[in-house]
Amino acid sequence: MDQQSQLIAQLSQSREHFVAFVGRRMSDPEFAEDVLQGSLLKAIEGAQQLRDEDRLIPWFFRTLRNAIVGA
């Protein structure tokens, strides 16, 4: 399995946590889902920048926080 496929699999396993995280911070569930989807796409596109796969989930939570603030 290549790095991008591994990244997608790991992020997919934690999707419920991400949905809850974004949902607690945004009042519109549809907009929250858009933010999550955009962040997932950004993470997949930027996967090569991740040097330590053990830091994937914390890195993605930071990506989500930044997306929420920018929304």
HTML snippet that shows the backbone in 3Dmol.js (N, CA, C, O; Angstrom):
<script src="https://3Dmol.org/build/3Dmol-min.js"></script>
<div id="view" style="width:600px;height:400px;position:relative"></div>
<script>
const pdb = `
ATOM      1  N   MET A   1       0.859  -1.182   0.000  1.00  0.00           N
ATOM      2  CA  MET A   1       0.000   0.000   0.000  1.00  0.00           C
ATOM      3  C   MET A   1       0.899   1.238   0.000  1.00  0.00           C
ATOM      4  O   MET A   1       1.826   1.327   0.806  1.00  0.00           O
ATOM      5  N   ASP A   2       0.637   2.187  -0.889  1.00  0.00           N
ATOM      6  CA  ASP A   2       1.446   3.397  -0.952  1.00  0.00           C
ATOM      7  C   ASP A   2       1.076   4.358   0.189  1.00  0.00           C
ATOM      8  O   ASP A   2       0.095   4.150   0.904  1.00  0.00           O
ATOM      9  N   GLN A   3       1.881   5.405   0.336  1.00  0.00           N
ATOM     10  CA  GLN A   3       1.694   6.344   1.439  1.00  0.00           C
ATOM     11  C   GLN A   3       0.326   7.023   1.390  1.00  0.00           C
ATOM     12  O   GLN A   3      -0.319   7.199   2.424  1.00  0.00           O
ATOM     13  N   GLN A   4      -0.112   7.399   0.199  1.00  0.00           N
ATOM     14  CA  GLN A   4      -1.393   8.091   0.083  1.00  0.00           C
ATOM     15  C   GLN A   4      -2.543   7.164   0.488  1.00  0.00           C
ATOM     16  O   GLN A   4      -3.478   7.603   1.159  1.00  0.00           O
ATOM     17  N   SER A   5      -2.488   5.918   0.098  1.00  0.00           N
ATOM     18  CA  SER A   5      -3.534   4.959   0.477  1.00  0.00           C
ATOM     19  C   SER A   5      -3.542   4.729   1.985  1.00  0.00           C
ATOM     20  O   SER A   5      -4.608   4.609   2.588  1.00  0.00           O
ATOM     21  N   GLN A   6      -2.367   4.666   2.593  1.00  0.00           N
ATOM     22  CA  GLN A   6      -2.273   4.503   4.042  1.00  0.00           C
ATOM     23  C   GLN A   6      -2.863   5.715   4.761  1.00  0.00           C
ATOM     24  O   GLN A   6      -3.580   5.575   5.751  1.00  0.00           O
ATOM     25  N   LEU A   7      -2.556   6.886   4.255  1.00  0.00           N
ATOM     26  CA  LEU A   7      -3.083   8.117   4.834  1.00  0.00           C
ATOM     27  C   LEU A   7      -4.606   8.127   4.779  1.00  0.00           C
ATOM     28  O   LEU A   7      -5.264   8.440   5.771  1.00  0.00           O
ATOM     29  N   ILE A   8      -5.152   7.791   3.646  1.00  0.00           N
ATOM     30  CA  ILE A   8      -6.607   7.768   3.487  1.00  0.00           C
ATOM     31  C   ILE A   8      -7.226   6.763   4.445  1.00  0.00           C
ATOM     32  O   ILE A   8      -8.251   7.048   5.064  1.00  0.00           O
ATOM     33  N   ALA A   9      -6.620   5.598   4.573  1.00  0.00           N
ATOM     34  CA  ALA A   9      -7.149   4.574   5.473  1.00  0.00           C
ATOM     35  C   ALA A   9      -7.123   5.043   6.919  1.00  0.00           C
ATOM     36  O   ALA A   9      -8.096   4.855   7.649  1.00  0.00           O
ATOM     37  N   GLN A  10      -6.027   5.649   7.338  1.00  0.00           N
ATOM     38  CA  GLN A  10      -5.922   6.138   8.717  1.00  0.00           C
ATOM     39  C   GLN A  10      -6.925   7.247   8.997  1.00  0.00           C
ATOM     40  O   GLN A  10      -7.570   7.250  10.045  1.00  0.00           O
ATOM     41  N   LEU A  11      -7.060   8.180   8.080  1.00  0.00           N
ATOM     42  CA  LEU A  11      -8.009   9.271   8.276  1.00  0.00           C
ATOM     43  C   LEU A  11      -9.442   8.754   8.270  1.00  0.00           C
ATOM     44  O   LEU A  11     -10.282   9.244   9.025  1.00  0.00           O
ATOM     45  N   SER A  12      -9.723   7.785   7.438  1.00  0.00           N
ATOM     46  CA  SER A  12     -11.072   7.211   7.379  1.00  0.00           C
ATOM     47  C   SER A  12     -11.452   6.544   8.699  1.00  0.00           C
ATOM     48  O   SER A  12     -12.604   6.619   9.125  1.00  0.00           O
ATOM     49  N   GLN A  13     -10.497   5.902   9.338  1.00  0.00           N
ATOM     50  CA  GLN A  13     -10.755   5.242  10.608  1.00  0.00           C
ATOM     51  C   GLN A  13     -11.139   6.235  11.711  1.00  0.00           C
ATOM     52  O   GLN A  13     -11.860   5.876  12.643  1.00  0.00           O
ATOM     53  N   SER A  14     -10.671   7.453  11.611  1.00  0.00           N
ATOM     54  CA  SER A  14     -10.933   8.470  12.639  1.00  0.00           C
ATOM     55  C   SER A  14     -12.002   9.472  12.217  1.00  0.00           C
ATOM     56  O   SER A  14     -12.189  10.489  12.885  1.00  0.00           O
ATOM     57  N   ARG A  15     -12.693   9.204  11.138  1.00  0.00           N
ATOM     58  CA  ARG A  15     -13.653  10.159  10.580  1.00  0.00           C
ATOM     59  C   ARG A  15     -14.698  10.600  11.596  1.00  0.00           C
ATOM     60  O   ARG A  15     -15.020  11.786  11.667  1.00  0.00           O
ATOM     61  N   GLU A  16     -15.231   9.680  12.378  1.00  0.00           N
ATOM     62  CA  GLU A  16     -16.259  10.044  13.365  1.00  0.00           C
ATOM     63  C   GLU A  16     -15.731  11.062  14.369  1.00  0.00           C
ATOM     64  O   GLU A  16     -16.457  11.972  14.770  1.00  0.00           O
ATOM     65  N   HIS A  17     -14.485  10.916  14.772  1.00  0.00           N
ATOM     66  CA  HIS A  17     -13.876  11.887  15.694  1.00  0.00           C
ATOM     67  C   HIS A  17     -13.760  13.256  15.042  1.00  0.00           C
ATOM     68  O   HIS A  17     -13.997  14.282  15.680  1.00  0.00           O
ATOM     69  N   PHE A  18     -13.394  13.263  13.764  1.00  0.00           N
ATOM     70  CA  PHE A  18     -13.262  14.526  13.048  1.00  0.00           C
ATOM     71  C   PHE A  18     -14.621  15.210  12.876  1.00  0.00           C
ATOM     72  O   PHE A  18     -14.735  16.425  13.042  1.00  0.00           O
ATOM     73  N   VAL A  19     -15.636  14.432  12.547  1.00  0.00           N
ATOM     74  CA  VAL A  19     -16.991  14.983  12.387  1.00  0.00           C
ATOM     75  C   VAL A  19     -17.446  15.609  13.697  1.00  0.00           C
ATOM     76  O   VAL A  19     -17.989  16.714  13.700  1.00  0.00           O
ATOM     77  N   ALA A  20     -17.230  14.915  14.808  1.00  0.00           N
ATOM     78  CA  ALA A  20     -17.629  15.438  16.117  1.00  0.00           C
ATOM     79  C   ALA A  20     -16.849  16.707  16.455  1.00  0.00           C
ATOM     80  O   ALA A  20     -17.419  17.669  16.971  1.00  0.00           O
ATOM     81  N   PHE A  21     -15.559  16.711  16.168  1.00  0.00           N
ATOM     82  CA  PHE A  21     -14.706  17.861  16.452  1.00  0.00           C
ATOM     83  C   PHE A  21     -15.197  19.104  15.708  1.00  0.00           C
ATOM     84  O   PHE A  21     -15.348  20.173  16.299  1.00  0.00           O
ATOM     85  N   VAL A  22     -15.439  18.950  14.420  1.00  0.00           N
ATOM     86  CA  VAL A  22     -15.892  20.087  13.616  1.00  0.00           C
ATOM     87  C   VAL A  22     -17.319  20.475  14.006  1.00  0.00           C
ATOM     88  O   VAL A  22     -17.643  21.659  14.096  1.00  0.00           O
ATOM     89  N   GLY A  23     -18.156  19.485  14.233  1.00  0.00           N
ATOM     90  CA  GLY A  23     -19.553  19.743  14.580  1.00  0.00           C
ATOM     91  C   GLY A  23     -19.722  20.536  15.861  1.00  0.00           C
ATOM     92  O   GLY A  23     -20.653  21.333  15.981  1.00  0.00           O
ATOM     93  N   ARG A  24     -18.825  20.323  16.828  1.00  0.00           N
ATOM     94  CA  ARG A  24     -18.891  21.079  18.086  1.00  0.00           C
ATOM     95  C   ARG A  24     -18.523  22.544  17.897  1.00  0.00           C
ATOM     96  O   ARG A  24     -18.869  23.386  18.726  1.00  0.00           O
ATOM     97  N   ARG A  25     -17.833  22.845  16.825  1.00  0.00           N
ATOM     98  CA  ARG A  25     -17.335  24.207  16.618  1.00  0.00           C
ATOM     99  C   ARG A  25     -18.098  24.985  15.552  1.00  0.00           C
ATOM    100  O   ARG A  25     -17.878  26.184  15.378  1.00  0.00           O
ATOM    101  N   MET A  26     -18.987  24.310  14.846  1.00  0.00           N
ATOM    102  CA  MET A  26     -19.734  24.978  13.781  1.00  0.00           C
ATOM    103  C   MET A  26     -21.211  24.646  13.938  1.00  0.00           C
ATOM    104  O   MET A  26     -21.576  23.501  14.208  1.00  0.00           O
ATOM    105  N   SER A  27     -22.048  25.647  13.769  1.00  0.00           N
ATOM    106  CA  SER A  27     -23.481  25.444  14.001  1.00  0.00           C
ATOM    107  C   SER A  27     -24.209  24.821  12.808  1.00  0.00           C
ATOM    108  O   SER A  27     -25.261  24.207  12.990  1.00  0.00           O
ATOM    109  N   ASP A  28     -23.688  24.960  11.622  1.00  0.00           N
ATOM    110  CA  ASP A  28     -24.331  24.431  10.419  1.00  0.00           C
ATOM    111  C   ASP A  28     -23.697  23.092  10.043  1.00  0.00           C
ATOM    112  O   ASP A  28     -22.545  23.061   9.609  1.00  0.00           O
ATOM    113  N   PRO A  29     -24.430  21.983  10.203  1.00  0.00           N
ATOM    114  CA  PRO A  29     -23.856  20.663   9.917  1.00  0.00           C
ATOM    115  C   PRO A  29     -23.386  20.491   8.463  1.00  0.00           C
ATOM    116  O   PRO A  29     -22.381  19.825   8.216  1.00  0.00           O
ATOM    117  N   GLU A  30     -24.085  21.069   7.532  1.00  0.00           N
ATOM    118  CA  GLU A  30     -23.675  20.953   6.128  1.00  0.00           C
ATOM    119  C   GLU A  30     -22.369  21.698   5.871  1.00  0.00           C
ATOM    120  O   GLU A  30     -21.498  21.209   5.151  1.00  0.00           O
ATOM    121  N   PHE A  31     -22.240  22.878   6.459  1.00  0.00           N
ATOM    122  CA  PHE A  31     -21.007  23.638   6.303  1.00  0.00           C
ATOM    123  C   PHE A  31     -19.862  22.925   7.011  1.00  0.00           C
ATOM    124  O   PHE A  31     -18.735  22.905   6.518  1.00  0.00           O
ATOM    125  N   ALA A  32     -20.154  22.342   8.168  1.00  0.00           N
ATOM    126  CA  ALA A  32     -19.140  21.574   8.901  1.00  0.00           C
ATOM    127  C   ALA A  32     -18.634  20.412   8.049  1.00  0.00           C
ATOM    128  O   ALA A  32     -17.434  20.136   8.023  1.00  0.00           O
ATOM    129  N   GLU A  33     -19.541  19.734   7.357  1.00  0.00           N
ATOM    130  CA  GLU A  33     -19.144  18.626   6.482  1.00  0.00           C
ATOM    131  C   GLU A  33     -18.300  19.145   5.322  1.00  0.00           C
ATOM    132  O   GLU A  33     -17.342  18.484   4.921  1.00  0.00           O
ATOM    133  N   ASP A  34     -18.631  20.307   4.776  1.00  0.00           N
ATOM    134  CA  ASP A  34     -17.824  20.905   3.710  1.00  0.00           C
ATOM    135  C   ASP A  34     -16.406  21.210   4.195  1.00  0.00           C
ATOM    136  O   ASP A  34     -15.430  20.966   3.485  1.00  0.00           O
ATOM    137  N   VAL A  35     -16.308  21.743   5.406  1.00  0.00           N
ATOM    138  CA  VAL A  35     -14.996  22.048   5.988  1.00  0.00           C
ATOM    139  C   VAL A  35     -14.191  20.759   6.156  1.00  0.00           C
ATOM    140  O   VAL A  35     -13.003  20.715   5.834  1.00  0.00           O
ATOM    141  N   LEU A  36     -14.838  19.726   6.656  1.00  0.00           N
ATOM    142  CA  LEU A  36     -14.159  18.442   6.838  1.00  0.00           C
ATOM    143  C   LEU A  36     -13.688  17.880   5.497  1.00  0.00           C
ATOM    144  O   LEU A  36     -12.538  17.458   5.374  1.00  0.00           O
ATOM    145  N   GLN A  37     -14.552  17.872   4.508  1.00  0.00           N
ATOM    146  CA  GLN A  37     -14.190  17.334   3.194  1.00  0.00           C
ATOM    147  C   GLN A  37     -13.033  18.123   2.569  1.00  0.00           C
ATOM    148  O   GLN A  37     -12.112  17.539   1.999  1.00  0.00           O
ATOM    149  N   GLY A  38     -13.090  19.441   2.681  1.00  0.00           N
ATOM    150  CA  GLY A  38     -12.002  20.264   2.152  1.00  0.00           C
ATOM    151  C   GLY A  38     -10.687  19.995   2.857  1.00  0.00           C
ATOM    152  O   GLY A  38      -9.628  19.980   2.231  1.00  0.00           O
ATOM    153  N   SER A  39     -10.758  19.782   4.157  1.00  0.00           N
ATOM    154  CA  SER A  39      -9.551  19.489   4.934  1.00  0.00           C
ATOM    155  C   SER A  39      -8.988  18.114   4.582  1.00  0.00           C
ATOM    156  O   SER A  39      -7.772  17.936   4.505  1.00  0.00           O
ATOM    157  N   LEU A  40      -9.871  17.153   4.370  1.00  0.00           N
ATOM    158  CA  LEU A  40      -9.409  15.819   3.960  1.00  0.00           C
ATOM    159  C   LEU A  40      -8.698  15.888   2.610  1.00  0.00           C
ATOM    160  O   LEU A  40      -7.648  15.273   2.423  1.00  0.00           O
ATOM    161  N   LEU A  41      -9.263  16.624   1.691  1.00  0.00           N
ATOM    162  CA  LEU A  41      -8.635  16.781   0.387  1.00  0.00           C
ATOM    163  C   LEU A  41      -7.265  17.443   0.515  1.00  0.00           C
ATOM    164  O   LEU A  41      -6.296  17.015  -0.111  1.00  0.00           O
ATOM    165  N   LYS A  42      -7.200  18.480   1.325  1.00  0.00           N
ATOM    166  CA  LYS A  42      -5.929  19.182   1.543  1.00  0.00           C
ATOM    167  C   LYS A  42      -4.894  18.238   2.158  1.00  0.00           C
ATOM    168  O   LYS A  42      -3.723  18.265   1.779  1.00  0.00           O
ATOM    169  N   ALA A  43      -5.324  17.412   3.099  1.00  0.00           N
ATOM    170  CA  ALA A  43      -4.410  16.466   3.746  1.00  0.00           C
ATOM    171  C   ALA A  43      -3.892  15.431   2.753  1.00  0.00           C
ATOM    172  O   ALA A  43      -2.708  15.094   2.758  1.00  0.00           O
ATOM    173  N   ILE A  44      -4.772  14.936   1.915  1.00  0.00           N
ATOM    174  CA  ILE A  44      -4.361  13.938   0.934  1.00  0.00           C
ATOM    175  C   ILE A  44      -3.376  14.541  -0.062  1.00  0.00           C
ATOM    176  O   ILE A  44      -2.389  13.907  -0.435  1.00  0.00           O
ATOM    177  N   GLU A  45      -3.653  15.767  -0.486  1.00  0.00           N
ATOM    178  CA  GLU A  45      -2.753  16.439  -1.432  1.00  0.00           C
ATOM    179  C   GLU A  45      -1.401  16.755  -0.803  1.00  0.00           C
ATOM    180  O   GLU A  45      -0.384  16.770  -1.496  1.00  0.00           O
ATOM    181  N   GLY A  46      -1.383  17.008   0.511  1.00  0.00           N
ATOM    182  CA  GLY A  46      -0.143  17.371   1.193  1.00  0.00           C
ATOM    183  C   GLY A  46       0.527  16.223   1.919  1.00  0.00           C
ATOM    184  O   GLY A  46       1.392  16.453   2.764  1.00  0.00           O
ATOM    185  N   ALA A  47       0.153  15.006   1.615  1.00  0.00           N
ATOM    186  CA  ALA A  47       0.656  13.837   2.333  1.00  0.00           C
ATOM    187  C   ALA A  47       2.176  13.706   2.266  1.00  0.00           C
ATOM    188  O   ALA A  47       2.798  13.232   3.216  1.00  0.00           O
ATOM    189  N   GLN A  48       2.769  14.116   1.172  1.00  0.00           N
ATOM    190  CA  GLN A  48       4.214  13.979   1.060  1.00  0.00           C
ATOM    191  C   GLN A  48       4.966  14.828   2.069  1.00  0.00           C
ATOM    192  O   GLN A  48       6.121  14.536   2.376  1.00  0.00           O
ATOM    193  N   GLN A  49       4.342  15.864   2.589  1.00  0.00           N
ATOM    194  CA  GLN A  49       4.997  16.746   3.560  1.00  0.00           C
ATOM    195  C   GLN A  49       5.065  16.132   4.951  1.00  0.00           C
ATOM    196  O   GLN A  49       5.861  16.571   5.782  1.00  0.00           O
ATOM    197  N   LEU A  50       4.249  15.135   5.212  1.00  0.00           N
ATOM    198  CA  LEU A  50       4.209  14.507   6.525  1.00  0.00           C
ATOM    199  C   LEU A  50       5.402  13.577   6.670  1.00  0.00           C
ATOM    200  O   LEU A  50       5.538  12.609   5.922  1.00  0.00           O
ATOM    201  N   ARG A  51       6.260  13.869   7.628  1.00  0.00           N
ATOM    202  CA  ARG A  51       7.480  13.083   7.801  1.00  0.00           C
ATOM    203  C   ARG A  51       7.300  11.940   8.797  1.00  0.00           C
ATOM    204  O   ARG A  51       7.954  10.903   8.682  1.00  0.00           O
ATOM    205  N   ASP A  52       6.423  12.128   9.763  1.00  0.00           N
ATOM    206  CA  ASP A  52       6.222  11.133  10.813  1.00  0.00           C
ATOM    207  C   ASP A  52       4.763  10.686  10.793  1.00  0.00           C
ATOM    208  O   ASP A  52       3.876  11.425  11.219  1.00  0.00           O
ATOM    209  N   GLU A  53       4.521   9.492  10.303  1.00  0.00           N
ATOM    210  CA  GLU A  53       3.147   9.011  10.166  1.00  0.00           C
ATOM    211  C   GLU A  53       2.432   8.890  11.508  1.00  0.00           C
ATOM    212  O   GLU A  53       1.202   8.916  11.556  1.00  0.00           O
ATOM    213  N   ASP A  54       3.180   8.759  12.588  1.00  0.00           N
ATOM    214  CA  ASP A  54       2.569   8.691  13.916  1.00  0.00           C
ATOM    215  C   ASP A  54       1.936  10.023  14.313  1.00  0.00           C
ATOM    216  O   ASP A  54       1.123  10.069  15.237  1.00  0.00           O
ATOM    217  N   ARG A  55       2.291  11.076  13.643  1.00  0.00           N
ATOM    218  CA  ARG A  55       1.771  12.417  13.941  1.00  0.00           C
ATOM    219  C   ARG A  55       0.601  12.787  13.029  1.00  0.00           C
ATOM    220  O   ARG A  55       0.132  13.925  13.062  1.00  0.00           O
ATOM    221  N   LEU A  56       0.130  11.851  12.224  1.00  0.00           N
ATOM    222  CA  LEU A  56      -0.924  12.130  11.253  1.00  0.00           C
ATOM    223  C   LEU A  56      -2.180  12.703  11.891  1.00  0.00           C
ATOM    224  O   LEU A  56      -2.672  13.743  11.453  1.00  0.00           O
ATOM    225  N   ILE A  57      -2.702  12.050  12.907  1.00  0.00           N
ATOM    226  CA  ILE A  57      -3.967  12.482  13.496  1.00  0.00           C
ATOM    227  C   ILE A  57      -3.825  13.863  14.154  1.00  0.00           C
ATOM    228  O   ILE A  57      -4.660  14.731  13.900  1.00  0.00           O
ATOM    229  N   PRO A  58      -2.807  14.098  14.986  1.00  0.00           N
ATOM    230  CA  PRO A  58      -2.652  15.461  15.522  1.00  0.00           C
ATOM    231  C   PRO A  58      -2.457  16.516  14.427  1.00  0.00           C
ATOM    232  O   PRO A  58      -2.976  17.628  14.529  1.00  0.00           O
ATOM    233  N   TRP A  59      -1.711  16.160  13.388  1.00  0.00           N
ATOM    234  CA  TRP A  59      -1.503  17.077  12.263  1.00  0.00           C
ATOM    235  C   TRP A  59      -2.833  17.392  11.591  1.00  0.00           C
ATOM    236  O   TRP A  59      -3.089  18.538  11.223  1.00  0.00           O
ATOM    237  N   PHE A  60      -3.678  16.381  11.429  1.00  0.00           N
ATOM    238  CA  PHE A  60      -4.950  16.621  10.773  1.00  0.00           C
ATOM    239  C   PHE A  60      -5.881  17.455  11.653  1.00  0.00           C
ATOM    240  O   PHE A  60      -6.626  18.285  11.133  1.00  0.00           O
ATOM    241  N   PHE A  61      -5.856  17.255  12.965  1.00  0.00           N
ATOM    242  CA  PHE A  61      -6.657  18.106  13.851  1.00  0.00           C
ATOM    243  C   PHE A  61      -6.213  19.566  13.735  1.00  0.00           C
ATOM    244  O   PHE A  61      -7.054  20.465  13.774  1.00  0.00           O
ATOM    245  N   ARG A  62      -4.924  19.817  13.597  1.00  0.00           N
ATOM    246  CA  ARG A  62      -4.449  21.197  13.382  1.00  0.00           C
ATOM    247  C   ARG A  62      -4.964  21.738  12.055  1.00  0.00           C
ATOM    248  O   ARG A  62      -5.354  22.902  11.960  1.00  0.00           O
ATOM    249  N   THR A  63      -4.963  20.890  11.033  1.00  0.00           N
ATOM    250  CA  THR A  63      -5.506  21.286   9.731  1.00  0.00           C
ATOM    251  C   THR A  63      -6.974  21.664   9.871  1.00  0.00           C
ATOM    252  O   THR A  63      -7.417  22.666   9.310  1.00  0.00           O
ATOM    253  N   LEU A  64      -7.731  20.859  10.622  1.00  0.00           N
ATOM    254  CA  LEU A  64      -9.145  21.166  10.845  1.00  0.00           C
ATOM    255  C   LEU A  64      -9.320  22.470  11.598  1.00  0.00           C
ATOM    256  O   LEU A  64     -10.155  23.292  11.222  1.00  0.00           O
ATOM    257  N   ARG A  65      -8.541  22.677  12.663  1.00  0.00           N
ATOM    258  CA  ARG A  65      -8.629  23.929  13.425  1.00  0.00           C
ATOM    259  C   ARG A  65      -8.399  25.127  12.527  1.00  0.00           C
ATOM    260  O   ARG A  65      -9.137  26.111  12.588  1.00  0.00           O
ATOM    261  N   ASN A  66      -7.376  25.044  11.696  1.00  0.00           N
ATOM    262  CA  ASN A  66      -7.062  26.146  10.786  1.00  0.00           C
ATOM    263  C   ASN A  66      -8.209  26.384   9.802  1.00  0.00           C
ATOM    264  O   ASN A  66      -8.547  27.529   9.503  1.00  0.00           O
ATOM    265  N   ALA A  67      -8.795  25.318   9.311  1.00  0.00           N
ATOM    266  CA  ALA A  67      -9.916  25.457   8.377  1.00  0.00           C
ATOM    267  C   ALA A  67     -11.128  26.094   9.054  1.00  0.00           C
ATOM    268  O   ALA A  67     -11.827  26.908   8.450  1.00  0.00           O
ATOM    269  N   ILE A  68     -11.369  25.727  10.290  1.00  0.00           N
ATOM    270  CA  ILE A  68     -12.508  26.283  11.029  1.00  0.00           C
ATOM    271  C   ILE A  68     -12.298  27.787  11.257  1.00  0.00           C
ATOM    272  O   ILE A  68     -13.215  28.586  11.069  1.00  0.00           O
ATOM    273  N   VAL A  69     -11.099  28.153  11.658  1.00  0.00           N
ATOM    274  CA  VAL A  69     -10.797  29.566  11.893  1.00  0.00           C
ATOM    275  C   VAL A  69     -10.916  30.356  10.598  1.00  0.00           C
ATOM    276  O   VAL A  69     -11.373  31.499  10.610  1.00  0.00           O
ATOM    277  N   GLY A  70     -10.514  29.766   9.493  1.00  0.00           N
ATOM    278  CA  GLY A  70     -10.553  30.457   8.201  1.00  0.00           C
ATOM    279  C   GLY A  70     -11.937  30.470   7.558  1.00  0.00           C
ATOM    280  O   GLY A  70     -12.155  31.142   6.550  1.00  0.00           O
ATOM    281  N   ALA A  71     -12.864  29.726   8.146  1.00  0.00           N
ATOM    282  CA  ALA A  71     -14.202  29.619   7.533  1.00  0.00           C
ATOM    283  C   ALA A  71     -15.066  30.770   7.849  1.00  0.00           C
ATOM    284  O   ALA A  71     -16.214  30.821   7.407  1.00  0.00           O
TER     285      ALA A  71
END
`;
const viewer = $3Dmol.createViewer("view");
viewer.addModel(pdb, "pdb");
viewer.setStyle({}, {cartoon: {color: "spectrum"}});
viewer.zoomTo();
viewer.render();
</script>
